[in-house]
Amino acid sequence: MVPDVSTGSDTRGLVAYLFGPGRRDEHTDAHIVAAWDMAGAPDPGRDPEATYTSLAKRLDHHVDLRARELSGTKPARHVWHCPVRTAPGDRYLTDTEWADVARRVVAATGIAPEGDDKGCRWIAVRHADDHIHLLATTVRADGRRPRTHRDGQRAQRECRKIEAEFGLRRLKSGDLTAPRTLTGAERSKAQRQGRQTASREWLREQAYTVAAAVRTETEYFTVLESLGIRVKPRIGPETGDVIGYSLAAPDDTNADNAPIWYGGSKLAPDLSINRLRERLAAQGVAERPRETAGPAEVWRRAESAVRTARTRLDSDDSPAAQGHLDAFGDTLHNLALATKGPIRSELHAAATAFDRARRSAIRADHQAATALRQAAKDLVNTSSKPGGIAIALVFAALHLARAAAKWHEQRGHEQQAAAAAQASAFLQAGYERASAPVLADLARHSPAPKVAERCAEVVREALPTDADRILSDTAWPALATTLAKAETAGHNPRRLLTELGAVRELDTAKFPAQVLVWRVTTQPNKRQAAAAIRSTSPGTGQVSTTSTAISGVASSQAAQEEQRRRRSR
């Protein structure tokens, strides 16, 4: 059951909408199911003599009295509005049940506390099977304003109790870190235009993707504009500094053909200018040369940083752990940018899902996750995919997403835990699609029987506790090949397995041989010459490269959406 509190200033306009046909004739049998006084509330849905104006005047009675006291000035935003909707799949409530819901919600939010005969005037209108609209005028009979502080949270808590008592689907409690839900108008507009996502959702995805890839605030706005997104900074009147910003999607205009703007914090709490500045690199970084390694080393660093972040989640250092989760969100977006091939869609879906899991009421310590964030940003400009090392990173990301779900669950972050679990499901699908042919190819090139037996003996000596499970794993032939290749690359297999086994226990691994395949894969080739290190300055060239990478993903998504639209015609 979902309540959605908002305020306005036009009582009659809202009354007319609630009893009218709706924007798409979706309103049927509109009528009042509960009110401050059922006998005194005219019902345009049941009484032919009642009018929208007569009902609005009765609701506004105390507002008008208060206005006369204030020399004819009505209190600002005195109209309180709260739709309450059951979840998809729930049974339809009767009018009597909805009346009970209405009375409990207005009491819980402070509009009309139980037993308070001086409360605000309110009505509950039902014009569909699955929801009601609560409308109130926020001036009490004694002339005071109601105490509605945190009314949205109080409505949520009461709805959780109602769900349990009415046998409805139990929704997850929020913590004020979720982005704003789409309005009915936004959904309708997207539907009319044949789009899978509304402008607000699309802008949020693009903003997260760009913020993950760039290093400075200036670059953030530059790349957004290069993608065709309109940017409107808000300038402080005294300092002349940017104190906020708004974005508008291309071709998204209102009736006057003006752009429809969304403030950064309205897209998501952590897309506000202040939250962005907390995690973006300092401006001075753009002027300093930065050493870059070859693609393989970049992917290795990212995989190592992700494994370190997973270890951090096992600690009780909540701010640092939250910082790593936020940086991991950037990693997923950049992993989707850097990965070529069919699994890009799964990685992008995982990144979008995890955007909800990267925020909680715990304030993140971004400094604690500097290594992971740096490794994530280095992924954006890698020139090629280094084979199995990319799969190793996806594998590590999968396990970090699962650990994130558990971490949130332990702290009662229900929405975040669900989002992390959803992200891990997408990562699992992407990993299976990418790893299956690679593991099969390694198994086909398994070493000679004598070499394979020697590898098995090495496993028994280095990892005696887990040896039987490793050797019976279906991925053992692939691991034998990987160990033989590692020996050719200059590693001592026994020492290597001992070191990798100490990185993290294998007891909980369902497929320990697969785990070791990817851990061994990430080890550098000792016999090859060290990759040449070149210095670059991430200025205009990097902006162009970043923009190109993000544009590639955006174009791919647009093509997929166009295909879906054509199939639906």
Secondary structure, 3 states (H helix, E strand, C coil): CEECCEEECCHHHHHHHHHCCCCCCCCCCCEEEEECCCCCCCCCCCCCCCCHHHHHHHHCHHHHHHHHHCCCCCCCCCEEEEEEECCCCCCCCCHHHHHHHHHHHHHHCCCCCCCCCCCCEEEEEECCCCEEEEEEECCCCCCCCCCCCCHHHHHHHHHHHHHHHHCCCCCCCCCCCCCCCCCHHHHHHHHHCCCCCCHHHHHHHHHHHHHHHCCCHHHHHHHHHHCCCEEEEEECCCCCCEEEEEEECCCCECCCCCECCEEHHHHCHHHCHHHHHHHCCCHHHHHCCEEECCHHHHHHHHHHHHHHHHHHHCCCCHHHHHHHHHHHHHHHHHHHHHCCCCCHHHHHHHHHHHCCCCCCCCCCCHHHHHHHHHHHHHHCCCCCCCCHHHHHHHHHHHHHHHHHHHHHHHCCCHHHHHHHHHHHHHHHHHHHHHHHHHHHHHHHCCCCHHHHHHHHHHHHHHCCCCHHHHHHCCCHHHHHHHHHHHHHCCCCHHHHHHHHHHHCCCCCCCCHHHHHHHHHHCCCCCCCCCCCCEEECCCHHHHHHHHHHHHHHHHHHHHHHHHHHHHHC
